[in-house]
Structure formats: structure tokens, C-alpha cells
Amino acid sequence: MNWDQLEGKWKRFAGSARERWGKLTNNNWEIIAGKKDRLAGRIQEGYGAIKAMEEERADIGALAQKGTDCKSHAATRL
């Protein structure tokens, strides 16, 4: 998990809280803002997952170019 994923999860949590507050106070603008925040969090979380996957692929590619056994190195990182 990287920072983008963590921030995305936080935005989703904050958006959910904001949406619930809007429902509690019967404020439609807060409900909409909460939904927007949740969506932004999901997008950022997805970006973070893709970024982490690509960083892992780049690490494996760099190891392959060096001639290092990729599978043994990936197993030690976990």
C-alpha cells in the first residue's frame, strides 16, 4: 500500500461521514459533496494501486536486466 491508496481510503471515509452528516441535517449540498469526496477517494485509491503495480513491474524489470533471479528477490521483499 502506498500513500495514494492511503489518502484515497481517507477521502472515502471523510466523504462517507460528510454524506451521513448531510442526511442527518437534511442538507442536500452536504450529501452531494460527500458523494463527490467518496468518488475522488475511489479514483485516487485506484491510481495508487496501479502505481504500486507499475513500480513492482519496474523493479522486476530492473532486476532482470541485472541478471538477478527475479523470483527469489520478490519473495524476500514480501
The first five atom37 places (N, CA, C, CB, O) and aatype in JSON, in Angstrom:
{
  "aatype": [12, 2, 17, 3, 5, 10, 6, 7, 11, 17, 11, 1, 13, 0, 7, 15, 0, 1, 6, 1, 17, 7, 11, 10, 16, 2, 2, 2, 17, 6, 9, 9, 0, 7, 11, 11, 3, 1, 10, 0, 7, 1, 9, 5, 6, 7, 18, 7, 0, 9, 11, 0, 12, 6, 6, 6, 1, 0, 3, 9, 7, 0, 10, 0, 5, 11, 7, 16, 3, 4, 11, 15, 8, 0, 0, 16, 1, 10],
  "atom_mask": [
    [1, 1, 1, 1, 1],
    [1, 1, 1, 1, 1],
    [1, 1, 1, 1, 1],
    [1, 1, 1, 1, 1],
    [1, 1, 1, 1, 1],
    [1, 1, 1, 1, 1],
    [1, 1, 1, 1, 1],
    [1, 1, 1, 0, 1],
    [1, 1, 1, 1, 1],
    [1, 1, 1, 1, 1],
    [1, 1, 1, 1, 1],
    [1, 1, 1, 1, 1],
    [1, 1, 1, 1, 1],
    [1, 1, 1, 1, 1],
    [1, 1, 1, 0, 1],
    [1, 1, 1, 1, 1],
    [1, 1, 1, 1, 1],
    [1, 1, 1, 1, 1],
    [1, 1, 1, 1, 1],
    [1, 1, 1, 1, 1],
    [1, 1, 1, 1, 1],
    [1, 1, 1, 0, 1],
    [1, 1, 1, 1, 1],
    [1, 1, 1, 1, 1],
    [1, 1, 1, 1, 1],
    [1, 1, 1, 1, 1],
    [1, 1, 1, 1, 1],
    [1, 1, 1, 1, 1],
    [1, 1, 1, 1, 1],
    [1, 1, 1, 1, 1],
    [1, 1, 1, 1, 1],
    [1, 1, 1, 1, 1],
    [1, 1, 1, 1, 1],
    [1, 1, 1, 0, 1],
    [1, 1, 1, 1, 1],
    [1, 1, 1, 1, 1],
    [1, 1, 1, 1, 1],
    [1, 1, 1, 1, 1],
    [1, 1, 1, 1, 1],
    [1, 1, 1, 1, 1],
    [1, 1, 1, 0, 1],
    [1, 1, 1, 1, 1],
    [1, 1, 1, 1, 1],
    [1, 1, 1, 1, 1],
    [1, 1, 1, 1, 1],
    [1, 1, 1, 0, 1],
    [1, 1, 1, 1, 1],
    [1, 1, 1, 0, 1],
    [1, 1, 1, 1, 1],
    [1, 1, 1, 1, 1],
    [1, 1, 1, 1, 1],
    [1, 1, 1, 1, 1],
    [1, 1, 1, 1, 1],
    [1, 1, 1, 1, 1],
    [1, 1, 1, 1, 1],
    [1, 1, 1, 1, 1],
    [1, 1, 1, 1, 1],
    [1, 1, 1, 1, 1],
    [1, 1, 1, 1, 1],
    [1, 1, 1, 1, 1],
    [1, 1, 1, 0, 1],
    [1, 1, 1, 1, 1],
    [1, 1, 1, 1, 1],
    [1, 1, 1, 1, 1],
    [1, 1, 1, 1, 1],
    [1, 1, 1, 1, 1],
    [1, 1, 1, 0, 1],
    [1, 1, 1, 1, 1],
    [1, 1, 1, 1, 1],
    [1, 1, 1, 1, 1],
    [1, 1, 1, 1, 1],
    [1, 1, 1, 1, 1],
    [1, 1, 1, 1, 1],
    [1, 1, 1, 1, 1],
    [1, 1, 1, 1, 1],
    [1, 1, 1, 1, 1],
    [1, 1, 1, 1, 1],
    [1, 1, 1, 1, 1]
  ],
  "atom_positions": [
    [[0.85, -1.17, 0.0], [0.0, 0.0, 0.0], [0.9, 1.23, 0.0], [-0.97, 0.0, 1.23], [1.86, 1.31, 0.76]],
    [[0.58, 2.19, -0.85], [1.35, 3.42, -0.89], [0.5, 4.6, -0.4], [1.87, 3.68, -2.33], [-0.66, 4.42, -0.03]],
    [[1.08, 5.77, -0.41], [0.39, 6.94, 0.15], [-0.86, 7.3, -0.63], [1.33, 8.12, 0.18], [-1.84, 7.77, -0.05]],
    [[-0.84, 7.1, -1.95], [-2.03, 7.42, -2.74], [-3.21, 6.55, -2.32], [-1.75, 7.25, -4.23], [-4.34, 7.03, -2.23]],
    [[-2.95, 5.29, -2.07], [-4.02, 4.4, -1.63], [-4.52, 4.8, -0.24], [-3.54, 2.95, -1.61], [-5.73, 4.81, 0.01]],
    [[-3.61, 5.14, 0.64], [-3.98, 5.55, 1.99], [-4.81, 6.84, 1.96], [-2.73, 5.74, 2.86], [-5.82, 6.95, 2.64]],
    [[-4.36, 7.8, 1.18], [-5.12, 9.06, 1.07], [-6.48, 8.83, 0.43], [-4.33, 10.09, 0.26], [-7.46, 9.47, 0.8]],
    [[-6.54, 7.91, -0.53], [-7.82, 7.58, -1.15], [-8.79, 6.98, -0.16], [0.0, 0.0, 0.0], [-9.98, 7.32, -0.14]],
    [[-8.29, 6.09, 0.68], [-9.15, 5.49, 1.72], [-9.65, 6.57, 2.69], [-8.38, 4.38, 2.49], [-10.81, 6.55, 3.1]],
    [[-8.76, 7.5, 3.04], [-9.16, 8.57, 3.95], [-10.23, 9.46, 3.31], [-7.95, 9.41, 4.36], [-11.19, 9.85, 3.98]],
    [[-10.07, 9.77, 2.03], [-11.07, 10.6, 1.35], [-12.41, 9.89, 1.28], [-10.61, 10.96, -0.06], [-13.46, 10.52, 1.44]],
    [[-12.39, 8.58, 1.04], [-13.63, 7.82, 1.03], [-14.3, 7.85, 2.39], [-13.38, 6.37, 0.6], [-15.52, 8.02, 2.49]],
    [[-13.51, 7.69, 3.45], [-14.05, 7.73, 4.81], [-14.64, 9.11, 5.13], [-12.96, 7.37, 5.84], [-15.75, 9.22, 5.64]],
    [[-13.88, 10.16, 4.81], [-14.35, 11.52, 5.08], [-15.6, 11.83, 4.26], [-13.23, 12.55, 4.77], [-16.53, 12.47, 4.75]],
    [[-15.62, 11.38, 3.01], [-16.8, 11.61, 2.17], [-18.03, 10.9, 2.7], [0.0, 0.0, 0.0], [-19.13, 11.44, 2.67]],
    [[-17.82, 9.69, 3.19], [-18.94, 8.94, 3.77], [-19.48, 9.65, 5.01], [-18.5, 7.51, 4.13], [-20.69, 9.74, 5.2]],
    [[-18.58, 10.15, 5.83], [-19.0, 10.89, 7.04], [-19.74, 12.17, 6.65], [-17.78, 11.23, 7.93], [-20.75, 12.53, 7.26]],
    [[-19.23, 12.85, 5.64], [-19.87, 14.1, 5.2], [-21.26, 13.82, 4.62], [-18.98, 14.81, 4.15], [-22.2, 14.57, 4.85]],
    [[-21.36, 12.73, 3.87], [-22.65, 12.35, 3.29], [-23.66, 12.01, 4.4], [-22.48, 11.15, 2.34], [-24.82, 12.42, 4.33]],
    [[-23.22, 11.27, 5.41], [-24.11, 10.94, 6.53], [-24.54, 12.18, 7.3], [-23.43, 9.95, 7.49], [-25.69, 12.28, 7.73]],
    [[-23.61, 13.13, 7.47], [-23.95, 14.37, 8.14], [-25.01, 15.14, 7.35], [-22.69, 15.24, 8.34], [-25.93, 15.72, 7.91]],
    [[-24.85, 15.12, 6.03], [-25.84, 15.78, 5.18], [-27.22, 15.14, 5.31], [0.0, 0.0, 0.0], [-28.23, 15.84, 5.32]],
    [[-27.25, 13.8, 5.4], [-28.54, 13.12, 5.58], [-29.14, 13.43, 6.94], [-28.37, 11.6, 5.41], [-30.35, 13.61, 7.07]],
    [[-28.28, 13.5, 7.97], [-28.75, 13.79, 9.32], [-29.33, 15.19, 9.42], [-27.6, 13.62, 10.32], [-30.36, 15.41, 10.07]],
    [[-28.67, 16.15, 8.78], [-29.11, 17.54, 8.85], [-30.06, 17.91, 7.71], [-27.92, 18.47, 8.83], [-30.5, 19.06, 7.61]],
    [[-30.36, 16.93, 6.85], [-31.25, 17.16, 5.71], [-30.7, 18.25, 4.79], [-32.65, 17.53, 6.2], [-31.44, 19.11, 4.3]],
    [[-29.39, 18.21, 4.56], [-28.73, 19.19, 3.71], [-28.26, 18.49, 2.44], [-27.52, 19.86, 4.47], [-27.28, 17.75, 2.45]],
    [[-28.96, 18.74, 1.35], [-28.65, 18.07, 0.09], [-27.27, 18.42, -0.44], [-29.68, 18.43, -0.94], [-26.62, 17.59, -1.07]],
    [[-26.81, 19.64, -0.19], [-25.47, 20.04, -0.69], [-24.37, 19.24, 0.0], [-25.24, 21.55, -0.46], [-23.38, 18.87, -0.64]],
    [[-24.53, 18.97, 1.28], [-23.55, 18.16, 2.0], [-23.56, 16.71, 1.51], [-23.82, 18.2, 3.51], [-22.51, 16.07, 1.41]],
    [[-24.73, 16.21, 1.2], [-24.84, 14.84, 0.66], [-24.1, 14.75, -0.66], [-26.33, 14.44, 0.48], [-23.34, 13.8, -0.88]],
    [[-24.31, 15.71, -1.53], [-23.64, 15.72, -2.84], [-22.14, 15.87, -2.66], [-24.2, 16.87, -3.72], [-21.36, 15.19, -3.34]],
    [[-21.72, 16.75, -1.77], [-20.28, 16.94, -1.54], [-19.65, 15.67, -0.98], [-20.04, 18.12, -0.56], [-18.52, 15.33, -1.34]],
    [[-20.37, 14.97, -0.12], [-19.86, 13.71, 0.42], [-19.71, 12.65, -0.66], [0.0, 0.0, 0.0], [-18.72, 11.91, -0.66]],
    [[-20.67, 12.57, -1.57], [-20.57, 11.62, -2.68], [-19.4, 11.97, -3.59], [-21.87, 11.61, -3.48], [-18.71, 11.08, -4.09]],
    [[-19.18, 13.26, -3.81], [-18.05, 13.69, -4.63], [-16.73, 13.31, -3.97], [-18.11, 15.21, -4.85], [-15.82, 12.84, -4.65]],
    [[-16.63, 13.49, -2.67], [-15.41, 13.12, -1.94], [-15.17, 11.62, -1.98], [-15.5, 13.6, -0.5], [-14.03, 11.17, -2.13]],
    [[-16.24, 10.84, -1.84], [-16.08, 9.38, -1.93], [-15.59, 8.95, -3.3], [-17.41, 8.67, -1.61], [-14.73, 8.08, -3.41]],
    [[-16.14, 9.57, -4.35], [-15.7, 9.25, -5.71], [-14.24, 9.63, -5.92], [-16.59, 9.98, -6.74], [-13.47, 8.86, -6.5]],
    [[-13.85, 10.81, -5.43], [-12.45, 11.23, -5.55], [-11.52, 10.26, -4.82], [-12.27, 12.66, -5.0], [-10.42, 9.98, -5.28]],
    [[-11.98, 9.76, -3.68], [-11.19, 8.79, -2.93], [-11.02, 7.48, -3.68], [0.0, 0.0, 0.0], [-9.94, 6.9, -3.69]],
    [[-12.09, 7.02, -4.31], [-12.0, 5.78, -5.09], [-11.05, 5.94, -6.26], [-13.39, 5.37, -5.59], [-10.27, 5.03, -6.56]],
    [[-11.11, 7.07, -6.93], [-10.22, 7.31, -8.06], [-8.78, 7.34, -7.6], [-10.58, 8.63, -8.78], [-7.92, 6.72, -8.22]],
    [[-8.51, 8.04, -6.51], [-7.14, 8.13, -6.0], [-6.64, 6.77, -5.52], [-7.06, 9.15, -4.86], [-5.47, 6.43, -5.7]],
    [[-7.52, 5.99, -4.92], [-7.15, 4.65, -4.47], [-6.78, 3.76, -5.66], [-8.3, 4.02, -3.66], [-5.81, 3.01, -5.61]],
    [[-7.57, 3.84, -6.72], [-7.28, 3.07, -7.93], [-5.97, 3.49, -8.56], [0.0, 0.0, 0.0], [-5.19, 2.65, -9.02]],
    [[-5.72, 4.8, -8.59], [-4.46, 5.3, -9.12], [-3.29, 4.77, -8.29], [-4.45, 6.83, -9.14], [-2.25, 4.4, -8.84]],
    [[-3.45, 4.74, -6.98], [-2.39, 4.25, -6.11], [-2.12, 2.77, -6.33], [0.0, 0.0, 0.0], [-0.96, 2.34, -6.29]],
    [[-3.17, 1.99, -6.57], [-2.98, 0.55, -6.82], [-2.24, 0.33, -8.13], [-4.34, -0.18, -6.85], [-1.35, -0.51, -8.21]],
    [[-2.61, 1.08, -9.15], [-1.93, 0.97, -10.45], [-0.48, 1.41, -10.32], [-2.66, 1.81, -11.53], [0.42, 0.79, -10.88]],
    [[-0.27, 2.49, -9.59], [1.09, 3.0, -9.4], [1.97, 1.97, -8.67], [1.06, 4.31, -8.61], [3.12, 1.77, -9.05]],
    [[1.42, 1.33, -7.65], [2.18, 0.32, -6.91], [2.51, -0.87, -7.8], [1.39, -0.14, -5.67], [3.61, -1.41, -7.74]],
    [[1.55, -1.28, -8.61], [1.76, -2.41, -9.51], [2.85, -2.08, -10.54], [0.44, -2.8, -10.22], [3.7, -2.92, -10.84]],
    [[2.82, -0.88, -11.09], [3.82, -0.48, -12.08], [5.2, -0.34, -11.46], [3.41, 0.83, -12.75], [6.2, -0.66, -12.09]],
    [[5.27, 0.14, -10.22], [6.56, 0.22, -9.54], [7.15, -1.17, -9.33], [6.42, 0.96, -8.19], [8.35, -1.37, -9.48]],
    [[6.29, -2.12, -8.99], [6.74, -3.5, -8.8], [7.25, -4.08, -10.12], [5.6, -4.38, -8.24], [8.28, -4.75, -10.16]],
    [[6.52, -3.81, -11.2], [6.96, -4.3, -12.52], [8.29, -3.66, -12.91], [5.9, -3.99, -13.58], [9.15, -4.33, -13.5]],
    [[8.48, -2.39, -12.6], [9.73, -1.72, -12.93], [10.89, -2.3, -12.12], [9.62, -0.21, -12.68], [11.99, -2.46, -12.63]],
    [[10.63, -2.63, -10.85], [11.66, -3.24, -10.01], [12.07, -4.6, -10.57], [11.17, -3.39, -8.56], [13.26, -4.92, -10.64]],
    [[11.09, -5.4, -10.96], [11.38, -6.72, -11.5], [12.13, -6.59, -12.82], [10.07, -7.53, -11.71], [13.06, -7.35, -13.09]],
    [[11.73, -5.62, -13.64], [12.42, -5.4, -14.91], [13.87, -4.97, -14.71], [0.0, 0.0, 0.0], [14.75, -5.41, -15.44]],
    [[14.11, -4.13, -13.71], [15.48, -3.69, -13.43], [16.33, -4.85, -12.94], [15.48, -2.55, -12.39], [17.5, -4.96, -13.3]],
    [[15.74, -5.72, -12.13], [16.47, -6.89, -11.66], [16.77, -7.86, -12.8], [15.67, -7.6, -10.56], [17.84, -8.47, -12.84]],
    [[15.82, -7.98, -13.73], [16.03, -8.88, -14.86], [17.18, -8.38, -15.74], [14.73, -9.0, -15.69], [17.94, -9.18, -16.28]],
    [[17.3, -7.08, -15.87], [18.39, -6.52, -16.68], [19.74, -6.75, -16.0], [18.17, -5.03, -16.92], [20.75, -6.9, -16.68]],
    [[19.76, -6.76, -14.68], [21.0, -7.01, -13.96], [21.38, -8.48, -13.96], [20.87, -6.51, -12.53], [22.52, -8.83, -13.63]],
    [[20.43, -9.33, -14.33], [20.7, -10.76, -14.34], [20.43, -11.43, -13.02], [0.0, 0.0, 0.0], [20.83, -12.57, -12.81]],
    [[19.76, -10.74, -12.11], [19.42, -11.3, -10.8], [18.17, -12.16, -10.94], [19.2, -10.18, -9.75], [17.31, -11.87, -11.78]],
    [[18.07, -13.2, -10.14], [16.89, -14.05, -10.13], [15.72, -13.24, -9.57], [17.14, -15.36, -9.29], [15.7, -12.93, -8.38]],
    [[14.75, -12.89, -10.41], [13.63, -12.01, -10.03], [12.74, -12.65, -8.99], [12.8, -11.64, -11.24], [12.29, -11.98, -8.06]],
    [[12.47, -13.93, -9.13], [11.52, -14.58, -8.23], [12.06, -14.65, -6.82], [11.19, -15.96, -8.72], [11.32, -14.46, -5.86]],
    [[13.34, -14.93, -6.67], [13.89, -15.02, -5.32], [13.93, -13.64, -4.66], [15.31, -15.64, -5.35], [13.73, -13.53, -3.45]],
    [[14.19, -12.6, -5.44], [14.23, -11.25, -4.87], [12.82, -10.81, -4.48], [14.85, -10.25, -5.88], [12.64, -10.2, -3.42]],
    [[11.83, -11.09, -5.3], [10.45, -10.7, -4.99], [9.96, -11.43, -3.74], [9.52, -11.0, -6.18], [9.21, -10.85, -2.95]],
    [[10.37, -12.67, -3.54], [9.96, -13.42, -2.37], [10.58, -12.85, -1.1], [10.33, -14.88, -2.52], [9.95, -12.88, -0.04]],
    [[11.79, -12.32, -1.18], [12.42, -11.77, 0.01], [11.86, -10.42, 0.36], [13.92, -11.67, -0.19], [11.93, -10.01, 1.52]],
    [[11.29, -9.7, -0.6], [10.71, -8.38, -0.32], [9.41, -8.5, 0.43], [10.49, -7.62, -1.62], [9.05, -7.6, 1.19]],
    [[8.7, -9.59, 0.23], [7.42, -9.75, 0.92], [7.71, -10.11, 2.33], [6.52, -10.8, 0.26], [6.78, -10.3, 3.12]]
  ]
}
